Amino acid sequence: MAGDNKVTVEELPDGKWACFLHVPGYEQPFDLGKRFKSEERAEIWLNVSEATTAIDMVLAKCRPGPAK
């Protein structure tokens, strides 16, 4: 992951765990879209290609568009 982006694993109110991408310049973190029964499973998921794809998709949405 390039730059100052950071991924955190956080427990949700329902007791499940989720991964969030924090991107400088955005006040709220981006939910990477998966839920897990444990913190350990969430951390393991961050090492699979599906997580990399989710992060890349969020970063693509955050990139500024071409100048008009």
C-alpha positions, 0 to 999 in steps of 0.5 A: 500500500503506497503513501500514508494509507493505513488499514485497521481492524476494528470490532463492530457493535454486533461483535464482528470484526471488519477492516477499514482503510484510512486515506489521508484527506478523508475524514471517515475510513472506508469499510473494506466490505467483509465481516469476520467472527474474530480479529485474527480472521480479519487480520489473516484476510488482509494477506489475501488477494481479495483484500488487496483488490478491495484496497485498490478499488477504494484507492481508485475511487479516491484518486482525483479525476483528470483536469477539465 
